[in-house]
Amino acid sequence: MQKVHCTQVDKIVAQFDKEKLTLEKNLEKAIKKKGGNSCVEMKKETENKIQVLTSDHKSKVRKCQPSFTLASHFGSSHADHSFLT
């Protein structure tokens, strides 16, 4: 189960890195094409896309994380973790 989870997270991370790199390359190309002074709006738009991509990535990773907790495994009577000390 853990291996499957790691594989899913690795795929999500790889996809995120690929999409982010693509957006950054597109920004660099646009800056070169339009010139440095007229690209402020385009830079903001690309930064917004990267921010949305990062948020989506974080939510996907959270969905893939196992829902294991000490309380769910041992029951609420051990939720205070006193048995660990």
C-alpha positions in Angstrom: 0.0 0.0 0.0 2.8 2.4 0.9 4.6 1.7 -2.3 1.5 2.5 -4.4 1.0 5.7 -2.5 4.6 6.7 -3.1 4.2 5.9 -6.8 1.1 8.1 -7.0 2.8 11.0 -5.2 5.9 10.6 -7.5 3.7 10.8 -10.6 1.9 13.9 -9.3 5.2 15.6 -8.4 6.7 14.8 -11.8 3.6 16.2 -13.6 3.7 19.3 -11.4 7.4 19.9 -12.2 6.8 19.4 -15.9 3.9 21.8 -16.0 5.7 24.4 -14.0 8.8 24.2 -16.3 6.6 24.6 -19.3 5.0 27.7 -17.9 8.4 29.2 -17.0 9.7 28.5 -20.5 6.6 30.1 -22.1 7.2 33.2 -19.9 10.8 33.4 -21.0 9.9 33.1 -24.6 7.2 35.8 -24.3 9.6 38.1 -22.5 12.1 37.7 -25.3 9.5 38.2 -28.0 7.8 41.3 -26.5 10.7 42.9 -24.7 11.3 43.3 -21.0 9.3 46.4 -20.5 5.9 45.3 -21.8 5.7 41.9 -20.2 4.6 42.8 -16.6 1.0 41.7 -17.2 2.1 38.5 -18.8 4.5 37.8 -15.9 1.7 38.3 -13.4 -0.6 36.0 -15.4 2.1 33.3 -15.5 2.8 33.7 -11.8 -1.0 33.3 -11.1 -1.0 30.1 -13.3 2.0 28.7 -11.3 0.2 29.6 -8.1 -2.9 27.7 -9.2 -0.8 24.8 -10.3 0.9 24.7 -6.9 -2.4 24.8 -5.1 -3.8 22.0 -7.3 -0.6 19.9 -6.7 -0.9 20.3 -2.9 -4.5 19.3 -2.9 -3.7 16.2 -5.0 -0.9 15.2 -2.7 -3.2 15.6 0.3 -5.8 13.4 -1.4 -3.2 10.7 -1.9 -1.8 10.7 1.6 -3.0 7.8 3.7 -5.5 8.7 6.4 -3.7 6.7 9.1 -3.5 8.3 12.5 -2.8 6.9 15.9 -6.3 7.6 17.0 -7.8 5.7 14.1 -5.4 2.8 14.6 -5.5 2.4 18.4 -8.9 4.0 19.1 -9.7 7.3 20.9 -8.7 5.9 24.3 -5.0 6.1 23.2 -5.3 9.4 21.4 -3.4 11.3 24.1 -0.2 9.4 23.1 0.6 8.8 26.8 1.7 5.2 25.9 4.6 6.6 23.8 6.4 8.1 26.8 
